[in-house]
Structures are given as C-alpha cells and as structure tokens.
C-alpha cells in the first residue's frame, strides 16, 4: 500500500527512487524538490531534479554541485553523505508517495523522505543551472 508523504517544500533535498523510464529505480538517491504541486492536497506531486555523487567535479551545462570542501555549511544543511551534483536537465514530476520516495537510512527529519534543505548560498548556482537548461 502506498503512503502519501506530508507536504514538502521547494528546496528540500529528499531520498528518491528516481525513475528509469516509468519505473522507480531500486537504488534511492538524493533529489532536489524544485516545485510542489498541491492541486490534489493532501496527495502532493513534486518536480524533482536528479542527484548523483558521481563525477561531482565535472559539471556540465545545467548542473550544480554541493561540495563539502567548498561549502561545508551548505553541505551540512543538505543532509548529504557525499559530494553531490544535481542535473537540471533531468527533471521529472512525481507523486510524493512511497512508490517514489522513502525515508533515508539515518532519518534526520523523522519518518519522512527529507535529507535536508538547499542552503541559501547555493540559490545563484541553482538559478544559473535553470537558466542554462532554459536557454537550450
């Protein structure tokens, strides 16, 4: 039985089974919530961007990274275990439920999928990535 999670906030970093085509991947990963759709409240949908810990020092158009060595405060706020980059070229709308999101191992915010929050110091990096994707 699917569980619908409580309303998240844009800027939350969550534990997501980011899909491969239309099926959730078995390995959860960080995802950044960009938009929350509340049309079907209390069943929320979210637009998320893909996160990966692979090749974080190799940024391409539409990507930004949260690196511990570069911005320790932002890294802590994000609740990440590894340096992570987010790819704004890989965004998708998903139902905010247990089919697509799960509680992270350490459950830093209780029994919800939230890992942490995007720190305000990274907003210009996010905006630059969004602009880069929009200018394609």
C-alpha positions as a Python dict, from the first residue, in 0.01 Angstrom:
ca = {
    (1, 'X'): (0, 0, 0),
    (2, 'X'): (140, 338, -97),
    (3, 'X'): (186, 604, 166),
    (4, 'X'): (148, 970, 71),
    (5, 'X'): (404, 1188, 248),
    (6, 'X'): (316, 1522, 410),
    (7, 'X'): (365, 1836, 201),
    (8, 'X'): (731, 1909, 130),
    (9, 'X'): (886, 2246, 49),
    (10, 'X'): (1063, 2355, -269),
    (11, 'X'): (1433, 2340, -185),
    (12, 'X'): (1404, 2020, 18),
    (13, 'X'): (1655, 1750, -66),
    (14, 'X'): (1484, 1414, -47),
    (15, 'X'): (1554, 1041, -82),
    (16, 'X'): (1406, 949, -421),
    (17, 'X'): (1380, 635, -635),
    (18, 'X'): (1439, 849, -944),
    (19, 'X'): (1278, 664, -1235),
    (20, 'X'): (1430, 490, -1531),
    (21, 'X'): (1162, 548, -1795),
    (22, 'X'): (845, 497, -1587),
    (23, 'X'): (960, 255, -1314),
    (24, 'X'): (1128, 358, -987),
    (25, 'X'): (1493, 259, -964),
    (26, 'X'): (1568, 26, -676),
    (27, 'X'): (1857, 240, -551),
    (28, 'X'): (1738, 565, -392),
    (29, 'X'): (1939, 882, -443),
    (30, 'X'): (1916, 1246, -344),
    (31, 'X'): (1678, 1461, -544),
    (32, 'X'): (1610, 1831, -516),
    (33, 'X'): (1245, 1938, -500),
    (34, 'X'): (1202, 2234, -735),
    (35, 'X'): (823, 2271, -727),
    (36, 'X'): (541, 2138, -511),
    (37, 'X'): (202, 2091, -676),
    (38, 'X'): (-83, 2100, -424),
    (39, 'X'): (-378, 2065, -664),
    (40, 'X'): (-471, 1728, -509),
    (41, 'X'): (-388, 1815, -147),
    (42, 'X'): (-316, 1601, 62),
    (43, 'X'): (-173, 1397, -229),
    (44, 'X'): (113, 1617, -342),
    (45, 'X'): (314, 1595, -662),
    (46, 'X'): (665, 1739, -692),
    (47, 'X'): (907, 1836, -968),
    (48, 'X'): (1247, 1693, -875),
    (49, 'X'): (1595, 1714, -1019),
    (50, 'X'): (1829, 1415, -1027),
    (51, 'X'): (2121, 1398, -785),
    (52, 'X'): (2436, 1188, -811),
    (53, 'X'): (2765, 1154, -627),
    (54, 'X'): (2943, 1055, -949),
    (55, 'X'): (3186, 1299, -1118),
    (56, 'X'): (3091, 1591, -893),
    (57, 'X'): (3398, 1790, -1003),
    (58, 'X'): (3291, 1759, -1367),
    (59, 'X'): (2999, 1998, -1408),
    (60, 'X'): (2813, 2037, -1735),
    (61, 'X'): (2554, 2286, -1855),
    (62, 'X'): (2251, 2272, -1625),
    (63, 'X'): (2435, 2116, -1329),
    (64, 'X'): (2549, 2245, -990),
    (65, 'X'): (2718, 2071, -701),
    (66, 'X'): (2715, 2072, -323),
    (67, 'X'): (3071, 2000, -214),
    (68, 'X'): (3181, 1956, 146),
    (69, 'X'): (3526, 2113, 90),
    (70, 'X'): (3383, 2416, -91),
    (71, 'X'): (3084, 2498, 129),
    (72, 'X'): (3068, 2290, 448),
    (73, 'X'): (2766, 2481, 582),
    (74, 'X'): (2561, 2417, 267),
    (75, 'X'): (2674, 2054, 267),
    (76, 'X'): (2555, 2008, 628),
    (77, 'X'): (2222, 2179, 556),
    (78, 'X'): (2166, 1946, 260),
    (79, 'X'): (2199, 1637, 480),
    (80, 'X'): (2417, 1464, 223),
    (81, 'X'): (2666, 1183, 289),
    (82, 'X'): (2872, 1251, -24),
    (83, 'X'): (2951, 1543, -251),
    (84, 'X'): (2651, 1557, -485),
    (85, 'X'): (2564, 1729, -808),
    (86, 'X'): (2214, 1798, -933),
    (87, 'X'): (2130, 1782, -1301),
    (88, 'X'): (1855, 2023, -1404),
    (89, 'X'): (1841, 1855, -1745),
    (90, 'X'): (1693, 1555, -1563),
    (91, 'X'): (1375, 1679, -1401),
    (92, 'X'): (1050, 1492, -1360),
    (93, 'X'): (712, 1534, -1191),
    (94, 'X'): (637, 1253, -945),
    (95, 'X'): (370, 1175, -688),
    (96, 'X'): (517, 1241, -343),
    (97, 'X'): (445, 892, -214),
    (98, 'X'): (622, 577, -100),
    (99, 'X'): (634, 438, -456),
    (100, 'X'): (890, 705, -548),
    (101, 'X'): (1029, 838, -216),
    (102, 'X'): (1149, 668, 101),
    (103, 'X'): (1286, 751, 443),
    (104, 'X'): (1667, 786, 428),
    (105, 'X'): (1876, 548, 642),
    (106, 'X'): (1958, 797, 919),
    (107, 'X'): (1609, 959, 905),
    (108, 'X'): (1745, 1302, 1008),
    (109, 'X'): (1399, 1464, 993),
    (110, 'X'): (1193, 1174, 1125),
    (111, 'X'): (996, 925, 919),
    (112, 'X'): (977, 1135, 602),
    (113, 'X'): (1196, 1133, 287),
    (114, 'X'): (1373, 1461, 370),
    (115, 'X'): (1753, 1460, 389),
    (116, 'X'): (1797, 1834, 425),
    (117, 'X'): (1749, 2170, 255),
    (118, 'X'): (1922, 2364, -18),
    (119, 'X'): (2124, 2636, 156),
    (120, 'X'): (2051, 2995, 50),
    (121, 'X'): (2416, 3039, -57),
    (122, 'X'): (2351, 2795, -344),
    (123, 'X'): (2050, 2975, -489),
    (124, 'X'): (2251, 3158, -754),
    (125, 'X'): (2407, 2824, -863),
    (126, 'X'): (2060, 2671, -890),
    (127, 'X'): (1931, 2973, -1085),
    (128, 'X'): (2229, 2957, -1322),
    (129, 'X'): (2162, 2586, -1385),
    (130, 'X'): (1794, 2658, -1451),
    (131, 'X'): (1885, 2940, -1693),
    (132, 'X'): (2134, 2713, -1872),
    (133, 'X'): (1867, 2447, -1926),
    (134, 'X'): (1607, 2705, -2035),
    (135, 'X'): (1842, 2854, -2297),
    (136, 'X'): (1878, 2526, -2488),
}
